[in-house]
Amino acid sequence: MSMKYFKTFFLSAVCFFLISAPAAISQTRNEFNTNAPVTLHRAEVIKIKSSSNGVTYPINVALPGSYFVSGKAYPVVYMLDAYSSFGMVTEMARLLASSRELPEIILVGISSEGGSKEFVFNRSRDYTPTQIRTEKLPQELRSAIPVSGGAEKFLKFIKEELIPFVETKYRTAPGDRTLAGHSLGGLFVFYSLFAQPELFKRYVAISPALVWDDEWVLKNEEVFFADHKSINAALYTSVGSKEEQSFISSWKKLTAEIQRRNYSLLKLKTETAADETHYTIMPQIITHGLKSVFEMMPVEN
């Protein structure tokens, strides 16, 4: 694995560290503590301790406005990296639903306890399908990718613990689930697609980190295809034209291979987002990704 590849992940981790830092120190700590926190309407946080890996996950749940005045059931979108982007996706989903560009959804965001340091640790562990020993990394990157290889246990948590909890507590449309992620989260989306293709109806992978472990996912897709010629799902995936070439190259190789396979029942849309970087492309999770997969595979009435 090249130094350039690891630098991409290092920069990703650093940016996420900065997410929770204040933009300006214009008030004292006491002044901040006396002000009411910003909250999202019709949203709540529920903590679940996983028996699969022993980790406690804050689960952010945002309900559509009509949930409280109707008895209908709703499709559920499970999103990764809720620590950094739950608010953005929630507000955009509600706006698009109000303009009928997206159906009303229950949004379930899997978050992380602690601060930015814990967030980087948890996502590097949970979203990666293989383990890379820390001592094999350059010294300056060991704090950015402190642990890896927990995707199997994390997917087990989603399947056996989180989904049953959500579908018991809320009015959900049976089996109508979508999984969405960015970067390492996008890597996990592809891992899930080939590990449990029937678990979700729709998949959204934005700027997936397919360079992980010498393009492990590309090799995994080859193994998957040997026994699977059909994928009954909708998949949207995109990459920014201004991203690292390693990201773009791996993404092009995998999407070309999926298209060549011609999986029956699979509805696929791929896009290279002009002038987008690894971070400016993030809103596409909702503005292009969710819109596209719900158009390709509409909600059943």
Backbone torsions as a table, in degrees:
resi	resn	phi	psi	omega
1	MET	NA	135.8	-172.7
2	SER	-80.6	157.0	175.0
3	MET	-60.7	-35.3	-178.9
4	LYS	-62.3	-39.8	178.5
5	TYR	-61.1	-46.3	-178.6
6	PHE	-68.5	-33.3	177.9
7	LYS	-63.0	-34.1	177.9
8	THR	-60.0	-45.8	179.7
9	PHE	-70.1	-33.4	177.3
10	PHE	-63.2	-45.9	178.7
11	LEU	-64.0	-37.6	177.5
12	SER	-60.8	-45.4	-178.9
13	ALA	-64.9	-42.6	179.9
14	VAL	-60.2	-42.9	-179.9
15	CYS	-62.6	-38.6	179.2
16	PHE	-69.8	-31.5	174.6
17	PHE	-59.1	-36.3	-174.8
18	LEU	-78.8	-12.8	-175.7
19	ILE	-57.8	-41.4	-174.1
20	SER	-91.8	1.1	179.1
21	ALA	-77.8	142.5	179.2
22	PRO	-66.9	144.3	179.8
23	ALA	-69.1	-33.4	178.6
24	ALA	-154.1	144.0	179.9
25	ILE	-97.0	84.0	-176.0
26	SER	-109.9	-6.5	178.5
27	GLN	-131.6	155.0	177.1
28	THR	-76.5	164.1	178.6
29	ARG	-58.7	-40.0	-179.7
30	ASN	-63.5	-37.7	179.3
31	GLU	-65.2	-40.2	177.9
32	PHE	-64.1	-39.8	-176.5
33	ASN	-67.4	-24.0	-178.6
34	THR	-86.3	-11.7	-179.7
35	ASN	-87.3	149.5	178.0
36	ALA	-70.4	138.9	179.5
37	PRO	-72.0	154.0	173.6
38	VAL	-75.0	132.2	179.7
39	THR	-130.0	160.3	175.5
40	LEU	-97.4	130.2	178.3
41	HIS	-65.6	147.4	177.9
42	ARG	56.2	38.5	179.2
43	ALA	-135.3	150.5	178.6
44	GLU	-146.0	163.5	178.4
45	VAL	-121.1	128.3	178.7
46	ILE	-126.0	129.5	-179.1
47	LYS	-94.1	133.2	178.7
48	ILE	-127.1	124.8	174.8
49	LYS	-92.0	120.5	-175.9
50	SER	-78.2	134.5	173.2
51	SER	-82.8	-11.6	-180.0
52	SER	-75.1	-40.6	-177.8
53	ASN	-134.2	2.5	176.7
54	GLY	77.4	6.9	-176.9
55	VAL	-92.0	140.2	174.0
56	THR	-93.7	123.7	-177.8
57	TYR	-111.8	124.1	167.4
58	PRO	-73.0	121.7	-179.5
59	ILE	-104.0	114.1	179.5
60	ASN	-89.3	125.1	-178.2
61	VAL	-122.7	124.6	176.1
62	ALA	-115.8	126.3	-178.1
63	LEU	-103.0	146.5	177.2
64	PRO	-70.5	156.6	-177.0
65	GLY	-58.9	-38.7	-176.5
66	SER	-74.3	-8.2	-178.5
67	TYR	-55.9	-35.0	-173.2
68	PHE	-88.4	-6.5	-178.5
69	VAL	-124.9	8.3	178.5
70	SER	-137.0	167.3	177.7
71	GLY	-110.1	13.3	-175.2
72	LYS	-78.9	163.6	177.9
73	ALA	-99.5	154.6	-172.4
74	TYR	-126.5	148.0	171.1
75	PRO	-67.1	152.1	-177.6
76	VAL	-115.6	131.6	173.5
77	VAL	-109.2	120.1	175.5
78	TYR	-96.6	120.7	-178.4
79	MET	-117.9	144.6	177.8
80	LEU	-93.0	166.9	178.4
81	ASP	58.3	37.9	179.6
82	ALA	-62.8	-25.0	178.2
83	TYR	-55.5	-35.9	-174.5
84	SER	-103.0	-24.7	-168.3
85	SER	-138.1	13.6	-179.0
86	PHE	-62.7	-42.8	-179.4
87	GLY	-61.6	-44.8	-179.8
88	MET	-60.2	-47.4	-177.4
89	VAL	-69.0	-39.8	179.6
90	THR	-59.8	-51.4	-176.0
91	GLU	-67.1	-38.3	178.1
92	MET	-68.2	-38.4	179.2
93	ALA	-62.5	-40.4	179.6
94	ARG	-68.6	-39.8	178.8
95	LEU	-64.0	-44.6	-179.4
96	LEU	-68.7	-32.1	176.1
97	ALA	-67.6	-37.6	-179.8
98	SER	-66.6	-27.7	178.1
99	SER	-96.4	7.8	178.0
100	ARG	62.1	27.5	173.8
101	GLU	-91.8	-8.4	180.0
102	LEU	-151.2	141.6	175.6
103	PRO	-68.8	159.1	173.3
104	GLU	-65.7	137.0	-176.3
105	ILE	-132.7	158.9	163.9
106	ILE	-94.8	121.7	-178.7
107	LEU	-100.9	123.7	179.6
108	VAL	-116.4	110.4	-178.2
109	GLY	-104.7	125.4	179.5
110	ILE	-88.7	115.1	-173.4
111	SER	-109.6	-164.5	-174.4
112	SER	-140.4	137.2	175.7
113	GLU	-73.6	157.9	178.3
114	GLY	86.0	-154.9	-177.8
115	GLY	-109.9	-154.1	-175.4
116	SER	-64.4	-36.9	-179.4
117	LYS	-62.1	-45.2	179.7
118	GLU	-67.8	-34.8	178.7
119	PHE	-61.6	-46.8	178.7
120	VAL	-61.9	-42.2	-180.0
121	PHE	-62.3	-48.8	-174.7
122	ASN	-66.0	-42.1	-177.0
123	ARG	-71.9	-34.9	178.6
124	SER	-67.6	-30.9	177.0
125	ARG	-76.3	-49.3	-168.9
126	ASP	-78.9	-30.7	-171.6
127	TYR	-93.9	-4.7	-175.2
128	THR	-102.3	130.4	-174.8
129	PRO	-81.2	-16.9	-179.4
130	THR	-132.1	158.4	-178.7
131	GLN	-95.7	131.8	171.5
132	ILE	-112.9	118.8	-177.0
133	ARG	-63.3	131.4	-174.4
134	THR	-56.8	-37.7	-176.8
135	GLU	-67.4	-12.7	176.7
136	LYS	-84.3	-11.6	179.6
137	LEU	-84.9	152.7	171.1
138	PRO	-57.6	147.7	-174.3
139	GLN	-53.9	-41.4	-175.1
140	GLU	-72.4	-9.0	-177.7
141	LEU	-107.8	-2.2	-175.5
142	ARG	-68.5	-27.7	176.7
143	SER	-79.2	-21.7	-179.3
144	ALA	-81.0	-32.8	177.9
145	ILE	-128.1	72.5	-172.2
146	PRO	-74.1	-21.6	-176.0
147	VAL	-157.4	156.5	-177.7
148	SER	-158.1	169.8	171.6
149	GLY	93.7	16.6	-176.3
150	GLY	-99.2	13.0	-174.0
151	ALA	-62.0	-37.3	-178.7
152	GLU	-62.8	-45.2	179.2
153	LYS	-68.5	-36.6	-179.6
154	PHE	-66.7	-42.3	177.8
155	LEU	-65.2	-36.2	176.6
156	LYS	-63.1	-40.4	176.2
157	PHE	-60.0	-46.0	-179.4
158	ILE	-62.0	-46.1	-175.1
159	LYS	-71.4	-46.6	-169.8
160	GLU	-95.7	-17.0	-177.1
161	GLU	-121.6	-53.1	-174.7
162	LEU	-69.7	-51.2	-178.0
163	ILE	-60.4	-47.2	176.7
164	PRO	-59.5	-37.7	177.8
165	PHE	-62.6	-49.0	-178.4
166	VAL	-62.5	-42.9	-174.8
167	GLU	-76.8	-13.1	174.0
168	THR	-89.2	-38.8	-174.1
169	LYS	-82.2	-32.5	-173.6
170	TYR	-119.0	162.4	177.3
171	ARG	-82.7	98.6	-175.9
172	THR	-113.7	145.3	174.8
173	ALA	-69.9	125.0	-174.4
174	PRO	-54.4	122.9	175.2
175	GLY	73.4	-0.2	-176.9
176	ASP	-90.8	89.0	-176.0
177	ARG	-126.6	145.0	177.0
178	THR	-129.7	142.8	177.0
179	LEU	-119.6	130.6	-177.6
180	ALA	-133.9	139.8	178.5
181	GLY	-159.1	161.0	-178.6
182	HIS	-126.3	140.2	175.9
183	SER	62.6	-118.0	175.3
184	LEU	-60.5	-32.5	174.7
185	GLY	-63.5	-37.8	175.5
186	GLY	-66.5	-35.4	173.9
187	LEU	-59.2	-45.2	-179.8
188	PHE	-65.7	-34.7	177.2
189	VAL	-59.2	-45.9	178.7
190	PHE	-68.0	-38.5	175.7
191	TYR	-57.3	-46.0	-179.1
192	SER	-64.0	-40.1	-179.6
193	LEU	-56.9	-43.0	-177.1
194	PHE	-88.8	-16.3	178.9
195	ALA	-89.9	-42.0	-178.0
196	GLN	-139.0	67.6	-172.4
197	PRO	-62.0	-20.2	-178.4
198	GLU	-89.9	-5.9	-174.8
199	LEU	-71.2	-35.2	179.9
200	PHE	-124.1	151.0	176.7
201	LYS	-88.0	-26.8	-174.7
202	ARG	-135.8	144.8	-179.4
203	TYR	-133.1	134.5	177.7
204	VAL	-126.7	117.5	-178.8
205	ALA	-124.4	105.6	-178.7
206	ILE	-101.3	126.9	-179.2
207	SER	45.9	51.8	-176.6
208	PRO	-64.1	139.0	-177.9
209	ALA	-82.4	65.4	-175.3
210	LEU	-73.6	-6.0	175.7
211	VAL	-73.2	-9.9	-174.9
212	TRP	-54.8	130.1	174.2
213	ASP	49.8	58.1	177.7
214	ASP	54.2	46.2	176.3
215	GLU	59.6	49.3	-178.1
216	TRP	-56.9	-40.5	-177.0
217	VAL	-62.3	-35.8	179.0
218	LEU	-63.2	-39.3	177.5
219	LYS	-69.8	-36.1	179.7
220	ASN	-66.8	-36.2	177.5
221	GLU	-63.0	-36.6	178.7
222	GLU	-63.7	-41.9	177.3
223	VAL	-65.6	-42.0	179.5
224	PHE	-60.0	-43.5	-175.7
225	PHE	-64.3	-27.5	-179.3
226	ALA	-59.0	-29.5	-177.9
227	ASP	-117.5	-3.1	-176.7
228	HIS	-133.9	117.2	177.1
229	LYS	-107.9	1.3	-177.4
230	SER	-138.3	140.7	173.2
231	ILE	-134.9	109.7	-178.1
232	ASN	-87.0	78.9	-176.2
233	ALA	-160.5	165.9	172.1
234	ALA	-109.4	133.0	-178.0
235	LEU	-128.1	125.5	171.3
236	TYR	-117.9	133.4	176.9
237	THR	-146.5	143.4	-178.3
238	SER	-145.9	162.6	176.5
239	VAL	-143.1	150.1	-179.7
240	GLY	-84.2	142.7	-178.3
241	SER	-68.2	-18.5	-179.0
242	LYS	-104.8	20.5	177.2
243	GLU	-82.8	173.2	174.3
244	GLU	-56.6	139.2	-179.2
245	GLN	-60.2	-29.9	178.7
246	SER	-63.5	-38.9	177.2
247	PHE	-65.0	-46.7	-176.5
248	ILE	-64.8	-44.0	-177.8
249	SER	-62.6	-47.2	-179.8
250	SER	-63.7	-40.7	179.8
251	TRP	-63.7	-44.6	179.6
252	LYS	-62.8	-39.5	-179.7
253	LYS	-64.7	-45.0	-178.0
254	LEU	-68.8	-45.7	-178.0
255	THR	-65.4	-35.7	177.1
256	ALA	-65.2	-38.1	-179.6
257	GLU	-68.8	-40.8	177.9
258	ILE	-62.6	-42.3	178.2
259	GLN	-64.9	-38.4	179.6
260	ARG	-66.2	-34.8	179.8
261	ARG	-64.6	-33.0	-179.0
262	ASN	56.2	52.5	178.0
263	TYR	-56.5	130.6	177.2
264	SER	-70.0	147.6	179.2
265	LEU	74.5	-16.8	-178.3
266	LEU	-73.3	128.8	173.8
267	LYS	-105.2	118.0	-170.5
268	LEU	-125.6	136.0	171.3
269	LYS	-135.3	128.3	178.3
270	THR	-123.2	145.3	179.3
271	GLU	-145.9	140.1	166.5
272	THR	-99.7	115.9	-174.2
273	ALA	-82.2	114.0	-176.5
274	ALA	-62.9	132.4	173.7
275	ASP	65.3	16.4	179.0
276	GLU	-99.7	140.8	175.4
277	THR	-97.2	-174.6	-178.4
278	HIS	-64.4	-21.8	-177.8
279	TYR	-109.4	-33.2	177.9
280	THR	-67.8	-19.5	-179.2
281	ILE	-79.7	-11.7	-173.4
282	MET	-55.0	-39.6	178.1
283	PRO	-60.7	-15.4	178.5
284	GLN	-65.6	-15.3	173.6
285	ILE	-49.5	-42.4	-176.0
286	ILE	-103.7	-45.2	-172.0
287	THR	-69.7	-31.2	177.3
288	HIS	-115.8	-43.9	-173.9
289	GLY	-64.6	-62.7	-177.9
290	LEU	-65.0	-38.8	176.9
291	LYS	-56.7	-45.0	-175.3
292	SER	-67.9	-45.7	-175.9
293	VAL	-69.9	-30.6	176.5
294	PHE	-76.5	-24.5	173.3
295	GLU	-74.0	-40.5	-179.5
296	MET	-71.1	-34.8	179.9
297	MET	-133.5	84.1	-175.5
298	PRO	-64.4	160.6	176.2
299	VAL	-69.0	134.5	178.6
300	GLU	-79.6	130.3	179.4
301	ASN	-87.1	NA	NA
